[in-house]
Amino acid sequence: MTVEIICVGTELLLGNIVNTNAAYLAGKCADMGLSCYYQSVVGDNAERLTEAIRQAVGRSNIVILSGGLGPTEDDLTKETAAAVMGRELVMNEECKQSIASYFKKRGMEATENNWKQALIPEGALILENHNGTAPGMIIQDGETHVVLLPGPPLELIPMFEESVIPYLNALGPGVILSQTAKLCGISESKAETMIRDLIDAQTNPTIATYAKTGEVHIRVTARAESEKEAKKLIKPVVKEIKTRFGYYIYSTEESVTLEKAVVDLLMANHLSVTCAESCTGGMLSARLINIPGISDAYKCGYVTYSNKAKRRILGVKKGTLQKYGAVSKQTAEEMARGAAFASKADVAVAITGIAGPDGGTEEKPVGLVYIACNVKGKVTVKEFRFSGNRAKIREASTTAALMLMRQCMLEYFSKVTFG
Amino acid sequence: MTVEIICVGTELLLGNIVNTNAAYLAGKCADMGLSCYYQSVVGDNAERLTEAIRQAVGRSNIVILSGGLGPTEDDLTKETAAAVMGRELVMNEECKQSIASYFKKRGMEATENNWKQALIPEGALILENHNGTAPGMIIQDGETHVVLLPGPPLELIPMFEESVIPYLNALGPGVILSQTAKLCGISESKAETMIRDLIDAQTNPTIATYAKTGEVHIRVTARAESEKEAKKLIKPVVKEIKTRFGYYIYSTEESVTLEKAVVDLLMANHLSVTCAESCTGGMLSARLINIPGISDAYKCGYVTYSNKAKRRILGVKKGTLQKYGAVSKQTAEEMARGAAFASKADVAVAITGIAGPDGGTEEKPVGLVYIACNVKGKVTVKEFRFSGNRAKIREASTTAALMLMRQCMLEYFSKVTFG
């Protein structure tokens, strides 16, 4: 089945906001095995919107529209979609009630134009909105399904997950499920080579690789008669992938990010952690601290940007800075040792590098970064050469530090060896 | 004149990447006074791409395509656009030379398929690519202009700014120029009310407001016969806006971000700075350090997440933590005083708050944040109540801290008073 995504909104056409809804919807549809050949953006204009919806229903089975369901005169997605599909708008009492209770809960009064949101195309399926006043809806006509969703991501995403995914899954022959193995410390091309035979041999489940900053994700997607059947198809493939990649996989769970995996490892081993950052200037600490519950492991961290701060706070030797420079293996190691000493943390990570745009030399170019990880006195230092602008180099350094932390903890506590 | 944006790429259709190119191109076209009614995304498929380009040239004057200019078989934007516009592809010697020199510079060999990138539609204007091998191009036919750009933003953006903006500006009756006044510490609705009369009275230049996290941008756009004329139209309006908003405006320059404005103020007053962060965990330091040249002002910073770290590193009193709690006006103030003492910095900023999802109480709910700014011993503390998830609250706190830093420095050194 084919799906097409139409995002409605002048703010998208003016470039005031980035279309994250399209990426979200496209990703979810791909997960469900739906083929998406077109995405488009149109403004709140009846004529152009009519044309866009007509074209979409003419060439795709499922048309997903986002935005333009608000209470104002400008919002005309519902009116236009109903007209194209030949449906009248009728006042829906249930929707009216739920809008009234939404306002009551917040101690506010609904205004006259809010009731416009309770007008529903005849025969449409109503999708509850737990995060706003605009209900979503699905207009079905034979093989065609037009899905209308509110524009704000905080309303669109929960509605899509709660109501639209089950609806679309029920359309197809059976259920689509996917599971993703998330890897770090390996390149996409190497990862693909290592499972080329699996990718080529499989049709259900299918296997696909995706590259992210410093990470590779391998997604296994199965279609089956039931969720149980789909899980049964996925399980041995994910098991085989786990066998081939071992500890390169940091998680097979949707919600686990690399920093979450690192924090989980810290917690599992009852370790405290500290960071001593130069060029990343706090980015590593900030990523760790975005994980709720980190306070059990993270007590303090240091941004030691100047040489003096590296000496005074971390105890890096003057001679080391003079002989090898602030961006060197030796300084990184002393930073990681000094941070552990100053904080009494079990794990200390230090980052020092040249993020540019200035400060690079032929010998030490922009992008040269040293990262040291000290696990209970055992220090590992790695050299990296990143490319891109200042922001990119700093982001890549932060991700590399998370990877090194994970690797060092696994080597220390689980006696794992990385290739 | 109307413009339409077509982004080509399977990774967009699969939702693997967010379409930032569309937002960038749309924003720039809006700045130039071009009306954009459609954006679309199609994959690397000859039939669907042909259909999309045909439809676009049929309804818009300018069609901008991004992506699909690479060296592989999959990349067929150029071939398809040339076919739709009835042009042959011919080998361009200059392009061939520049591809050869691109590879030579990097000590690499061009492969056979790289020469495909030197094939240019007959009569097309070639746009140099200083950041990659794929040249851009413009095919003109009467009133229709088809612009082909490479997909990677690091190649697309410089090419658009260097070559496409001047080309498009030359098409219109005269020149479009815009200037943006960037404000902080004021709400969008208040800002709009304060210039409602200007917005209503003006047609050239036009005035529009945009809200960003904690900021408001006011964009003034003029159309005139020449750049000089356009500047002359913009100047008095920007001057009037400056008069009305005074120090709420942190910059009227395109390239200046809020953190850049803060760093500039530090530099101008020869001040050193430090940060003591709890819930933001390094985000404020990280934003400051993203400004090149910050090393003159920023020496060190502290992430003091635990109470113990607040006491040990910053000297916050045990009694203060016990009596008022870690998230309090009093603790924020002692953190800012202690950070200045420990680092000897002139300006010290401290952030302590409840980012959630847990840890909130009725009295101190999730989103409660205290920020203290210490300028040479004079400490200002502000209370904030932010909403959203953990990441949102931390981002809003970081922006609020930058605003408070700016305000406190201006009050201290320029004797400015904020309302």
Interface residues (C-beta under 8 A of the other chain):
Chain A: L12 L13 L14 G15 N16 I17 V18 N19 T20 A22 A23 Y24 L25 A26 G27 K28 C29 A30 C36 Y37 Y38 Q39 S40 V41 V42 G43 N45 R48 A52 Y210 C275 E277 C279 T280 G281 G282 M283 L284 S285 A286 L288 I289 N290 P292 G293 I294 S295 Y298 K299 C300 G301 Y302 V303 T304 Y305 S306 K308 A309 R312 I313 S343 G356 P357 D358 G388 N389 R390 A391 R394
Chain B: L12 L13 L14 G15 N16 I17 V18 N19 T20 A22 A23 Y24 L25 A26 G27 K28 C29 A30 C36 Y37 Y38 Q39 S40 V41 V42 G43 N45 R48 A52 L154 Y210 C275 E277 C279 T280 G281 G282 M283 L284 S285 A286 L288 I289 N290 P292 G293 I294 S295 Y298 K299 C300 G301 Y302 V303 T304 Y305 S306 K308 A309 R312 I313 S343 G356 P357 D358 R390 A391 R394
